[in-house]
Amino acid sequence: MSKKHKALNFADKDILKDALKESFRKLNIKVQLQNQVMFIVYLGSIFTSVLSVMSLFGAYEENFFFVFSISLILWFTVLFANFAEAIAEGRAKAQANSLKDLKKTTDAFKVVAGEDLSLGDKVKTEKIDSDLLQVNDLVLVKAGEIIPCDGEIIIGMASVNESAITGESAPVIRGAGCDFNSVTGGTTLLSDFLIIRANCEKGKSFIDKMINMVESASRRKTPNEIALTILLLSLTIVFIMVTAAMLPFSEFAVKFNENGHIVSYSVLIALLVCLIPTTIGGLLSAIGVAGMGRLLNANVIAKSGRAVEAAGDVDVLLLDKTGTITYGNRQASEFYPDIGVSKTDLARSALLASLVDDTPEGRSIVTLANKMGIHEELNNDFTFIPFSAQTKMSGVNIKGRQIRKGSPETMTKYLETLDVFVSKAMMRTVNEVASHGSTPLLVVDDNKLMGIVELKDIVKAGIKEQFAKLRVMGIKTVMITGDNPLTAAAIAAEAGVDDFLAEATPESKLNTIVKYQKEGHLVAMTGDGTNDAPALAQADVAVAMNSGTQAAKESSNMVDLDSSPTKLIDIVHIGKQMLITRGSLTTFSIANDVAKYFAIIPAAFATTYPELNVLNVMGLASPSSALLSAVIFNALIIIALIPLALRGVTYKPMSAKTLLIKNICIYGLGGIITPFIGIKLIDMLISIIL
């Protein structure tokens, strides 16, 4: 197992410990009432425990070890169900806790009252805990520091790293008087300085909102889970009624015939344990663990078997654009030279301006120029001009030659200072590049506009073909992004998604998932940012990219270590295999229980109803050996089927009718025959030993 896998498993140890403790706390009757099937087992556990104590002290005429064994098995079943539920609750707590880690107190440099703000980063400040900040307090933040609170920028312009919130690696520009003049606590200032006015009270920040939405979000049971619950409950009730009816019939028969023995409570409970769907109940966890294991082999960490199963029924997939559909870093994709300028000259100027630019955009320009066969080097006589939030451009000075690159707005103003104007043809190209969802970057060499470099949010290779496969599987793909509708539409068309949600906020993502769920869809979502956490918590299947934030990973029920949205195809395939495996074993279990009923009833009640010996076609030795054989078989068949549950039934796309016939012929027939053979062999062995 890789180090990544080990790290994730180690991180879950605390949850497992807490879940183990919680399993015993959940023995409270109020908690047990929430699950009707397990509540019946819970009552049986209490009743057999009382019988065990009575038998130990001679107040109940039955073998102590037999009654105690039944009691122990029932208690184990209840505790196991509690443990599974406690793990799920532990994951939900971890989701909120991971977000709360972002709220760790940081130092804030509060501007002293009465200070002249025109002094900029020279104003006097006092150092306080960020939790002590009040609304309208002014805070000075310098490059490299963490922004201590949500607020509005009133002085300065700077580059901000918001990856802790959005999961996007590309920094953004925030400044006073700009369209984007607000900042979020927990993000990092990369350049310059800012003076911020705090605008939220304690407990009402962006992160607090994220925590509240994650804690209030809930995952639904899948249709298959609901159907199985109803089926198991129905079968359990039927067998309880059948078993309970045995007692008055037994009493009547003994009284009427004046011979025989009344069936005991412990025998009836043992019979009930054998007849209710214990086989599938015991194997459900193994099937879930197996699905998680198969996902692990595909480099996906699943936090519950329920999530793997739900993946088999997903029909709507929401994908976060940045880091999921696209790489997240803008990359140079094309050069558009101005009139009278060759493409080679434009590429050479852009290359020189980017050779020492260590940003992803700068490196991509060098790569694109190199692919054209253009290679340049800078000698020692140059000056690098780094990007600044004030100038909004970068470049290089080489022996008096000034090469600059920046946004169209910035470079247009820069050229105007040189009495140079951008042509209408060049502006049309700028608009065309922007309409494609790309970012145009203008390059100026001295006083001459060389042309445009197109910076594109690159869609991951092969993604369109993979989405086509998902469409064939009946899964609708929806891209969610904070981009404007024009950019979103362009990227959605290139990626091949079915629909998109533009200008998405954490609330709109969450509301979109709820909308699809209310329409009856099972929704999966992939994401990588903290702002994806509430939606990931609400989704039926939530897959976080391993390259994303910790909050996103904690809010999900799966983590893709390869950070590839195409991995969902593997996840769906394994989910469907898990569904088929459970369906096959459920068919076997039901047939198995029916067969056990007809196999042991005649022998178990032969002393009460001698006429039933005619139906003892298996020739079981005695009522006690028949019951003991059934109990042993009931345990052994679970062990025998574990390899199949772990390996899984092979998944091949087929119609529901074909699948049903296959299940009945293989697992239904096998479930009927196996108990007759197994119980008879065990009975023969017991007869020899005893």
N, C-alpha and C positions, 0 to 999 in steps of 0.2 A: 504494500500500500504506500502511496506517495506521502510526502511530508504534509501536503495540503490536506489529504484525507485525515491523517493523524491529528492535525491541528483542529480540524472541525469536530472530530470525535471527542477530543479532549475537552473542547469547549462545552460539550453537552453533558459532561459528567455531573455537574451541579444540578442540572435539570433532572437527570435520572435519580439522583439521591433524593431530591425534593419529591419527585413523583412516587418513590417508594414509601416515603413517610405519608404522603397524601393518600396513598392507597388504603391505609388503615384509618385515616381520618374520615374517609368517605364511607365507612361502614355505618355512619349515621343513617337512621331509617328514612329521614327526609330526603337525603341524597339518593338512596336506593330506589325510592318511589318514582324517581324520574325515568328509570329504565324498567319497564314492566316485566320484561323477560328475566332480567337479572334479579328483580325483586322476588320473583317466585323461587329462584335458586337461593336467594338470601334467606327467605323464610324456611326453606328446606334445610339450610345449614344450621339455623337456630334450633329447629325441631330435632334433627338428628344429634346435635350436640347435647341437648337435654336427655335424649334417649341413651346416649353414650354414658353420661354421668349416672343415670338411673341403673343402667346395666352394670356399671362398675361396682355399685353398692348393692346390687341384688334386687333393686326395685323394679327391674324390667327383665323379663325372661327372654333374653336374647344374647348371643355371643357378643361380648364387649368389642373385640377387635373388628368384627364385621361391621357393627354400627359405627364405630369410630372411624373406620376407613371411608365409609360413605360420607360421614360428616367432613372429614379432611378434604376429600375431593371437591365437595360443594364449596367449602370455604376458599379453596384454592381458585376455583372458577370465579367467585365473586371478587377476590383480591386482584386477579389478573385483569378483569374488566375495569376495575378501579384504576389500576396502574396505567392502562392504555389511555383512559380519560385524563388522568393526571398529567401524563406527558404532553397531551394536546394543550392543556391549560398552561403548562410550564412554558411551552413555545410562545403562547400569547403574551405571557408576562415578559419573556425575553424580548419580544418585539418592542414593547414600550420602554424597557430598560435600556435598550441600545440607543433609542432616541434621547433618553434622559442623559446619556453619557455626553451628548453634545452640549448639555446645559451646565457642565461643570463650571464653577465660578472662575472667571478670568479677571485679570486686573483691568481697570478702566481708569483713564487719565482724564478726570473731570476738569473742565476749564473753570478757573477761579472766577467768581462773579465779578463783573465790572471790567474784565479784560478787554482790550482793544483787539477785535477779531482780525483787523487788518494786519496784525503781526504774523498771521498764519501759524506755522508750526513753532513759532517762538513764544506763543502765549504761555502764561503761567498755568500750571495744572496741579491737581492734587490726586494722588493715587488712592483709589478706593476699590472695594469689591464690586463687580458688575451688578450683583444682586441689589446693591444699595442705590442704584441709579433710579431717578424719578423721571416722570414725563417732563419734557422740555429741558432737561439737563443737557449741557453741551459737553461733548467728548472729543478729545484729540486722538487720532489714530495715525501712526506713522508706518512706513513701509516695513513689512515683515511681521506686523502685529496682528493679533486676532481682533476683529471688530466685536466689541463686548455687548452690543445691544442692537435691536431693530431701530432704525432711525432714518431721518431725512438729512441729506448732505446740504449744508448751508455755505460751506467754504471748501474750495478745492475740487480737483478732478484726478482720478487715479484708476489704476487697473486693479481689479478685484478677482481673487480666485474663489468661485462659488461651488467648487467640486464637492465640498462637504455637504452641500444642500442638494445640488442638482445632479451630481455625478458626472458633469461635463468638465473636461480638462481644460478647454479653451477659456482664458480669462476674459472678463467683460469690463467695459468702461462705465464707470459711475461718476457723476459729478453734479455740482450745484448748477441749477438752471437747465440741466439736460432732461431729455424725456425720461431717462432712468436715473433718478436722483435719490433712490432709496437703497438701503443696504440691510442685510440680514445678520443678526448676531450669530457668531460661530464661523463666519467666512473670514478670509485672510486678505489683508491689503498687500499688494505686490509692489506698488510704486507710489512715489510722491507722498502726500498726506491728505487727510480729510478732517474736517470738523463737522461732527454729526449732532443733530438734535434728537435725543431719545423720544420715541413716539409711542411707546407701549408700556403698560403697567406690568409689574411682576406677575408672571403666570399667564400672560396673554401674548407672548411672542410667537413668531412663526413656528419655532420648535414646539412650543406648548400646544399650538393648534394641531401639529402633526401627531403629538402624543395622544391628544384627546380623540382624534379620528381613528388612530390605530387601535386604541383601547375600546372604542365603541363599535368598530367593525366586527363582523361575524361571518364565519364560513358556514354554508349550508351543508346539509347531508345531500349526497348524490341520490338520484332516483333509484339507483341500484341498492344503495344502502337502505333507503326507506322501504323498498320492496322486500329486501331480505329480512329487515326487522319485522315487517308485518307477517311474512311467511313463518319466521321462527316463533313469533309470538302465537300465531294461530296454531301451529303444530304443538307447541308447548301446552296451550290451553286444552287442545283436544286430548292429548295424552294424560294431562292431569285429570280430566273428567273421566277418561277411561279407567285410569288407575284407581281413582277415588271410588268409582262404581264397584270395583272388585270387593271392597270391604263389606258392604251390606249384602251383596250376593253371597259372599262367603259365609257370613253369619246366618243368613237364611238357609243356606244349604246344609250347614252343620246342624242347625236346629230341626230342620225338616227330616233329615236322614238319621239324626241322632248318632252320627259318627263323623270322623274326620276332624280336621283342625281349622280353626279360623286363621286366615292369612294375617301375618303380623305387620305392624306399621313399618318396621325396618325393611321387610321384604318388599312392601309396596313402594317405599322410597327408592330402594335399590332398583326395582323394576322401572320406576319413573326415570331415574338417572340413565338407564340403558336405552329407554325409548325416546326421550326428547332428543333434539338434534345436537347431541354432544360432539359428534364427529366433525361437522362443519364448524361448530363453535370453537373446538380445540385447534382447528387448522387455520382459522381466519388470520391469526397473528402470523403464522408461518408463511402464508401466502403474501401478506403485506411485507414482511421482512425480505422475502425472496424478491419481490418487485423492487424494493429499495436497493437490494444487492445488485440486481441486474442494471439498475440505473447507475450505480457506483462504477460498474464496469464500463459504462458509457461516459464516465467522468462527470456524472451528475449526482449531487448529494441530495437525497430525499429525506425529509424530516419525519415523514409518517407514511405508512402504507396506504392510508386513506387518500392522500394526495396523489399517489401513483394510480390508484383505482379511478379517481375522478378524472385523471388525464385521458382515460379511455372513452369518456363521454363528452369531452370538451367539443363545443361547436362554434365558439367565438374566441378569438385570440387578440388581445390588445398588446401592442409592442411599442415600447418607448423608442423614439427615433435614435437619439444620440447614444452611441455606445452599444446599441442593439442592432438597428438596421444600418446605421452608418458608423464609421470609425470614431467620430466625435471630434477629430481635428481637421480643420479645413486644409486642403492640399491643392497645390497649383495643378491645374488640369489643361490649361491652354493659354497661348499668347496671342493677343490681337493687336497687331502693330497699327500705328496711326498712318495717315496718308503720307507717302513719301519715305516711310521707315520700313526697313526689311524686318522680317520676323527674327532673323538671326541677330540683328543689332539690338532689337528689343530684348531678346533673351539674354544677350551678353550684358546689357546694362542692368537688367533685373538680377542676373547672377552675381555681378560685382556688388550690388547693394545688399545681397543676402548671404555672402560667403561667411560673414562672422555673425549673422543673425541666427541665434540658437533656438528661435521659436519653431514650432512645428510647421508654420507657414513658410518661414524663411528656408528651412531645410528642404521643404518640398519644391520650392522654386529652384534651388540648386539641383535637385534630382531631375526635375523636368528639363532644365537646360542641358544637363549632362546627357540625357537620353537623346537630345538633338545633336550630340557630338560637340557641344560647346564646353570648353574647359578653360577656366581662367584662375589666376592666382594673384593675391595681393602681396606686394612687397612691404617692407617695413615703413614706407612713407605713406601712411594712410591714417585716417581718423574715423572710427566707427561712431555713427550717430544712433544711439538706441532709441527705441520707441518710448514716447512720453505721452502721458494722458493729456498734456497741454498742447503739444504739437501734433499729436495723432499721426506721426509719420516716423520713418526710420530711414537709414541709408548710410552712405560712406563718402568721405572727402578724400580724393586721390590727387595730390599735387595741384590743388586749386580746382579740380573738377568735382562738382557736387552732384551726386546721384541720390535721388530720394524716391520713396514709394509710400503710398498711403491711400486712404479712402478717397473717392471722387470729390466729395465735398471739401475735404482738407486740401487735396492737391489742386483743385480749381482755384481756391483762394491763394494758395502758394504761387501758382502761375500768374495770377492777376498782379501780384507784387512785382513780377518780372515783366509785366505788360504783355503776357502771352495768354491767349484765350483758347479754350477747348472748342473744337469744331462741332457742328451739329451731328456730323456722321459719327464722331467719337462718342457723343452723348447717347446717340441711338444704340451704339454697341454696349455702352454702360447699362442702359435700360434692358436690353436684351439679355445680358448676362444675369442681371438681377431677377428678371422674369423666370429664368431657369432655376431659381432657388440658390444661385451661387453668389459669391461676393466679389465685386470688381475691385481691383487694386491698380491704381495708376502709377506709372513709372516716369520720372522726369530726370533727364540727363542734362545738367547745367540748365539752360533756359529752353530746352526742347522737350515737348511731350513725346515720349517714345511709343506709348500704347498702354494696353491693359493686360494684367495678369488675372485670369479667372481662378478664384479660390473656391473650391467645391467641397461640400460635405460629402465625402465619398461613400457611396453605398457599397456594402460588403459584397465581395465576389460571390456569384452563384445564388444570391438571395432571391432573385426573381423566380428562378426555376424551382427553388425549394418552396416558395409560397404557392406556386402552381400545384405542387404535390399536396400541400395542405388543403387547397381548394377541392382537389379530387377526393380527399378524405372527408369532405363536408365541413371543413373548418373555415370560417370567415375571418380574415385578417384585418385589423384596424390599427393604423399607425397613430400614435399620440405624440404631439410635439408642442413646444412653446413657440415655434415659428409662426410667422403670419400665414394666412391661407394660401397666398400665391406660392411662397416657398414650399409650404407643406404639400400642395397639390403637385408640384414638380417632382419632389422627392418620392411622393407616393406613387406617381406614375412610373418612375424609373425603377422603384423597388417591386412594383407589381402587387401592392396591397389592394384589398377590396374597398377600403374606406379609410378616412383619416379624421382625426380631431385636432384642429389647429388652435394655437394660442391656449393650450391646455394649462389649467391650474390644478393643484392637488385636489380641490373640490370637484372640478369638472371631470377629472379622471375617475374619482370615486363615484360620482353621480352616473357616469356613463356605464360603469360596471353594474351598479344597482339597477339601472334601466334595463339592461340586457337580461339580468337575472329575473326581474319581474315579468319579462316576456317569456320566461321559461327556458332560457339558454343557460348552459354551463360555461362559465367564463374563465379563461386562462389569461394571465398577463405576465409579460416579461418586463423588467425594468432594472435600473442601476443607481438611481438617485434617491436621496432622502425624501424628495418631494413625491416619489413614487410609493413611499411606504404605506400611506393609508389605502391606496388602491390595491396594492399587493396584499394587504391584510384582508381586504374584502373579497378578493378574487377566489374562486373555487380552487384553482390551481395557480400558484404564484411562483414564477421562476425568476430568480435574481441572477444577474451576471456577476461572476466572481470578481470582475474588474470594477464593480460598483461599490457603493458605500456600504458600511457595516449595517446601517439602519435598513437599507433595502434588503440585505441578506437575512437579517433577523425577522423582517416582516413577511418573508416568503416562506413557502413550505418546500421549496427546492432551490438549490444553488448550482448553476452551470459553471463548472470549473474552466471550461473552454471559452466561456463568454460568447457563445454562438447561438443566435435565435433559431437557427436551423436545427438545433438539437431537439427542438420540440417534436420533430418527427419521430425521433427515437423514443422520446418520452411517451408520446401517444401510442406508439407500437407496443411498448412495454406495458402501458396502462391497459390496452385492449387484451394483451396476453394475460394480465392479472385478472381481468373480468372473466375471461373464458375459463381460466383455471378455477376460479371460485364457483362459476356456474357449473362446471363439470363435477367438482367435488361436492357441491350442494345437491346435485342430482344423485350422486353416489350415496350421500349421507341420508337423504330421504328414503331412497330405496333400501338402504341398509337398515334403517330403523323399522321400516315396515316388515322386513324379513325377520329381524330379531323378535318382533312382536309375535309372529306366528311360530317362531322356533322355540321360544321359552315359555309362553303362556301355558301350553298344555302340560308341560312338566312341572312348572312352578305351582300349579293349582290342582295337581293330580290328587293330593290328599283331601282337598275340599270337594272337588268334583271328579270322582273316579272315572266318570264317563269320558273325561278329556284324554285319558290314556290312548283312546282310539286315534286321537290327533297327534300323538307323540310319534310322528313318522320318523323322527331322527333317532328315536330309541335312546334318549338321554337317561342316564342312570337313576337320578333322583331329583326331587325339587331343589334341594340345596346345591347339588352339583350343577344343575341347569342354571341357577341364578349366578353361582360362582363363575361358571364358564362364560356366561353373558357379560359379567362385569370385567373379567379378564380380557375377553375379546374386545370389549368396548375400549379398553386401554390400548391393547396391542394394535388395533386397526388404525388408531391415530398415529402411533409410532410408524407403522408400515407405510402410511400415506405421506409422511413428512417429506421424503425424497421427491415425490411428485409435486408436492406443494412448493418446494424450493426450486425445483427445475422448471416448473410451469408447463402447462399444456401448450403445444406449438400453435402459434397464431397464424392463420391463413384467412384472408378476406373471403367471406362466404355469406350467403343469405341467412336470415334468422331461422327459416324453415330447415335448411340443411344442417345448421348448427344444432337445432333441437333434435333432429333425427339422430345425429351423430352422438349427442350426449345420452339419449335414451338407449341406443344400441350398445354403446360401450360402457358408460358409467352407470346407467340405470340397471341394465342387466347384470353388470358386475356387482353392483350394490346389493342385488337380491340374492345372487348365488353365494357370494363370499361368506356371509354370516352362517349360512347352513353348514358350509364346509368347516369354517373356523371353529364355531361353537362345538360341533361334533368332535373334532380332533382334540380340543381342550377337555371336553367332558370325558373322552376316553383316557386321556392322560391323568386326569384327576382320579378317575375310577381305579387306575392301576396304582397310583401313589397312595390313595386312601383305602 
